[in-house]
Amino acid sequence: MSPSKPIGSAVRTYTGVLFDFVNPEQSSINLMDISHSLSLLCRFAGHCKRFYSVAEHAVRVSYICPPGQELWGLHHDDSESYCVDVPRPLKHLAGMESYRAHEKRVQLEIVKMLGFDVLEEPAEVKLADMVLLVTEQRDLLHNSIPDFNIIPLRNQIKPWPSWLARRLYQLRHAELMGWKLKWHDKLALWWLQRNLK
């Protein structure tokens, strides 16, 4: 059976699945597509000193969320794997309402697919996201003045290559889901946690 051609409102993902923006279905969403895409999406529309992926951002957010919110922290930007990472100033301009509605609908289908009890991003996750944002502005942007009066993290961000961001995103998800990990995967997460402190 030959693959079907994308209709006007659909894209083909990394794993070859058709994802329809008009009708986003949980069956067309998978962690491999999300982690791959986020690992190749650069934050700040690429206007940073070095490539810094949305996948890395998500992993880092998960580590500064309070207990019980880490999984939401890891997945808070998952919709960007399908809708791309639109810079905040552009996303909130008049005329972008339709984009925001599509992004919200996609994110809702993702969190339902993941089986989250809470379907709206918790306030604690939003705060962790903001703390990381001001840290990223300090470490990754030229001539940046933080947008918010929030104290950044102590450690400096040294961006990971995309392949590592993808792998650590997947491992962090597995860890937070309570899946059994191989010894070398546990070692990788131990190394990560130690280096984020």
Backbone torsions as a table, in degrees:
resi	resn	phi	psi	omega
1	MET	NA	126.2	-178.7
2	SER	-81.4	149.6	-179.7
3	PRO	-64.7	146.3	179.3
4	SER	-77.6	150.2	-179.7
5	LYS	-78.8	138.3	178.7
6	PRO	-60.3	138.1	171.9
7	ILE	-80.1	175.6	-174.1
8	GLY	-58.5	-25.7	-176.4
9	SER	-105.4	14.8	-176.4
10	ALA	-122.8	153.8	173.7
11	VAL	-126.2	155.1	174.7
12	ARG	-94.7	131.4	-175.8
13	THR	-88.1	177.8	179.3
14	TYR	-55.5	-40.4	-179.0
15	THR	-84.3	1.3	177.0
16	GLY	93.1	4.6	179.2
17	VAL	-79.2	148.0	172.2
18	LEU	-89.5	125.3	177.5
19	PHE	-113.2	121.0	-175.7
20	ASP	-101.9	119.5	-179.0
21	PHE	-68.0	-30.8	179.7
22	VAL	-73.0	-38.6	-179.6
23	ASN	-126.3	70.0	-179.1
24	PRO	-69.0	117.4	-177.7
25	GLU	-108.6	144.3	-179.9
26	GLN	-59.9	-30.9	-178.7
27	SER	-66.6	-19.2	179.8
28	SER	-98.0	7.5	-178.4
29	ILE	-110.0	130.8	175.2
30	ASN	-147.6	156.6	-174.7
31	LEU	-64.5	-33.3	-179.9
32	MET	-63.5	-45.5	177.8
33	ASP	-63.1	-44.3	-177.9
34	ILE	-63.0	-50.4	-176.5
35	SER	-65.7	-39.0	179.2
36	HIS	-64.2	-49.5	-178.2
37	SER	-62.9	-47.9	-178.5
38	LEU	-62.9	-30.5	-179.8
39	SER	-71.8	-19.2	-180.0
40	LEU	-104.6	-4.1	176.7
41	LEU	-89.6	126.2	179.9
42	CYS	-91.8	135.4	175.8
43	ARG	-66.7	161.8	175.8
44	PHE	58.5	32.5	-179.2
45	ALA	53.2	28.1	178.7
46	GLY	84.5	1.5	-176.9
47	HIS	-88.7	50.3	177.7
48	CYS	-123.7	165.7	-174.7
49	LYS	-62.5	-36.1	178.1
50	ARG	-139.0	160.2	177.1
51	PHE	-58.7	129.7	-178.5
52	TYR	-141.0	112.5	-169.1
53	SER	-85.1	157.5	173.9
54	VAL	-64.9	-32.9	177.5
55	ALA	-61.8	-45.0	177.9
56	GLU	-63.0	-44.0	177.4
57	HIS	-54.6	-45.4	-177.5
58	ALA	-64.7	-42.5	178.3
59	VAL	-61.9	-44.9	-179.6
60	ARG	-63.7	-40.5	177.3
61	VAL	-60.4	-41.4	-177.6
62	SER	-60.2	-31.4	-178.0
63	TYR	-80.4	-14.3	178.0
64	ILE	-108.7	4.0	173.8
65	CYS	-76.8	150.8	176.2
66	PRO	-68.0	159.9	178.8
67	PRO	-52.0	135.4	-179.5
68	GLY	93.9	-14.3	-178.8
69	GLN	-112.1	0.5	-173.2
70	GLU	-62.3	-40.2	-178.6
71	LEU	-66.3	-41.3	175.4
72	TRP	-61.8	-40.8	178.9
73	GLY	-59.5	-42.3	179.3
74	LEU	-63.7	-36.7	-172.5
75	HIS	-102.7	10.6	-172.5
76	HIS	-66.7	-22.3	179.7
77	ASP	-112.5	18.3	-175.9
78	ASP	-58.0	-31.9	-179.6
79	SER	-59.8	-25.2	-179.4
80	GLU	-66.6	-19.0	177.0
81	SER	-66.8	-22.5	177.3
82	TYR	-109.0	-33.6	-173.8
83	CYS	-103.0	2.7	-174.5
84	VAL	61.2	167.1	-177.8
85	ASP	-93.2	99.2	178.5
86	VAL	-88.2	127.3	-179.8
87	PRO	-55.4	139.9	-175.7
88	ARG	-50.2	-46.2	-179.0
89	PRO	-60.3	-37.2	178.2
90	LEU	-73.2	-42.4	-176.9
91	LYS	-58.5	-31.9	-175.2
92	HIS	-100.6	11.1	174.3
93	LEU	-72.8	154.7	172.2
94	ALA	-60.4	140.1	-178.1
95	GLY	98.2	-11.9	-179.5
96	MET	-98.5	10.5	-177.6
97	GLU	-59.0	-39.4	-178.6
98	SER	-64.6	-43.3	177.1
99	TYR	-59.2	-47.5	-177.8
100	ARG	-61.6	-36.7	178.8
101	ALA	-65.8	-43.3	178.0
102	HIS	-63.4	-45.4	-179.1
103	GLU	-60.9	-42.6	179.9
104	LYS	-64.0	-41.3	-179.9
105	ARG	-65.4	-40.8	178.6
106	VAL	-65.6	-44.8	179.6
107	GLN	-61.2	-39.5	179.1
108	LEU	-61.6	-43.6	178.7
109	GLU	-64.9	-35.8	179.3
110	ILE	-66.1	-48.2	-177.6
111	VAL	-68.3	-30.4	173.6
112	LYS	-65.8	-44.0	178.8
113	MET	-60.4	-36.8	179.5
114	LEU	-76.7	-11.5	177.6
115	GLY	80.6	26.8	179.5
116	PHE	-67.2	140.4	174.6
117	ASP	-76.0	-39.4	180.0
118	VAL	-96.8	119.7	-174.7
119	LEU	-92.8	-15.5	177.0
120	GLU	-101.9	140.6	-179.7
121	GLU	-58.8	122.3	-178.7
122	PRO	-64.7	151.3	-179.8
123	ALA	-59.0	-34.9	-179.6
124	GLU	-65.0	-32.9	178.0
125	VAL	-72.0	-40.9	177.4
126	LYS	-59.9	-40.2	179.5
127	LEU	-66.6	-44.3	177.8
128	ALA	-60.1	-40.3	178.1
129	ASP	-60.8	-41.1	179.6
130	MET	-69.2	-39.5	177.1
131	VAL	-60.7	-43.6	179.3
132	LEU	-68.8	-36.0	178.5
133	LEU	-58.1	-48.2	-178.6
134	VAL	-68.5	-29.5	175.5
135	THR	-68.3	-43.3	177.9
136	GLU	-63.1	-41.9	178.5
137	GLN	-60.2	-42.1	179.5
138	ARG	-64.1	-43.0	-169.4
139	ASP	-94.5	-22.7	-168.0
140	LEU	-119.1	-10.8	-177.4
141	LEU	-114.2	144.4	174.6
142	HIS	-79.0	141.8	174.6
143	ASN	51.8	38.3	-175.9
144	SER	-93.4	136.4	170.6
145	ILE	-113.1	123.2	-177.7
146	PRO	-52.8	140.1	-178.5
147	ASP	-73.3	-19.8	-172.4
148	PHE	-133.1	152.6	-179.5
149	ASN	-84.2	68.4	-177.8
150	ILE	-128.5	139.0	179.8
151	ILE	-76.3	126.6	179.5
152	PRO	-73.8	169.2	175.9
153	LEU	-67.5	156.5	-177.1
154	ARG	-71.1	-47.7	-175.5
155	ASN	-73.8	144.3	178.9
156	GLN	-81.2	142.5	178.4
157	ILE	-82.0	126.7	172.8
158	LYS	-118.6	103.0	-170.4
159	PRO	-57.9	147.7	178.8
160	TRP	-93.2	156.2	170.9
161	PRO	-67.3	158.4	-174.3
162	SER	-60.5	-39.0	-178.3
163	TRP	-62.5	-36.6	-179.8
164	LEU	-73.0	-39.8	177.6
165	ALA	-60.5	-43.1	179.2
166	ARG	-61.6	-46.8	-177.6
167	ARG	-65.4	-44.2	-178.8
168	LEU	-68.6	-33.4	174.5
169	TYR	-60.6	-47.5	-179.3
170	GLN	-64.4	-42.6	179.6
171	LEU	-66.1	-40.6	179.1
172	ARG	-63.0	-40.5	176.9
173	HIS	-60.5	-48.3	-179.4
174	ALA	-59.5	-43.2	179.2
175	GLU	-61.4	-47.2	-177.4
176	LEU	-69.1	-25.9	177.1
177	MET	-82.3	-7.8	-179.5
178	GLY	78.6	20.4	178.9
179	TRP	-73.7	154.0	178.7
180	LYS	-72.6	129.4	-178.6
181	LEU	-112.2	148.6	174.1
182	LYS	-73.2	159.9	-175.3
183	TRP	-59.2	-38.0	-178.2
184	HIS	-72.6	-27.5	174.9
185	ASP	-71.2	-40.1	176.1
186	LYS	-62.5	-38.9	178.4
187	LEU	-64.1	-41.6	178.8
188	ALA	-61.4	-41.8	179.8
189	LEU	-71.8	-33.5	175.3
190	TRP	-63.4	-45.1	178.4
191	TRP	-60.0	-43.9	-178.7
192	LEU	-61.5	-51.1	-177.8
193	GLN	-61.1	-39.1	179.8
194	ARG	-64.7	-38.7	-177.1
195	ASN	-80.8	-14.0	178.2
196	LEU	-88.4	-12.5	-178.0
197	LYS	-77.2	NA	NA
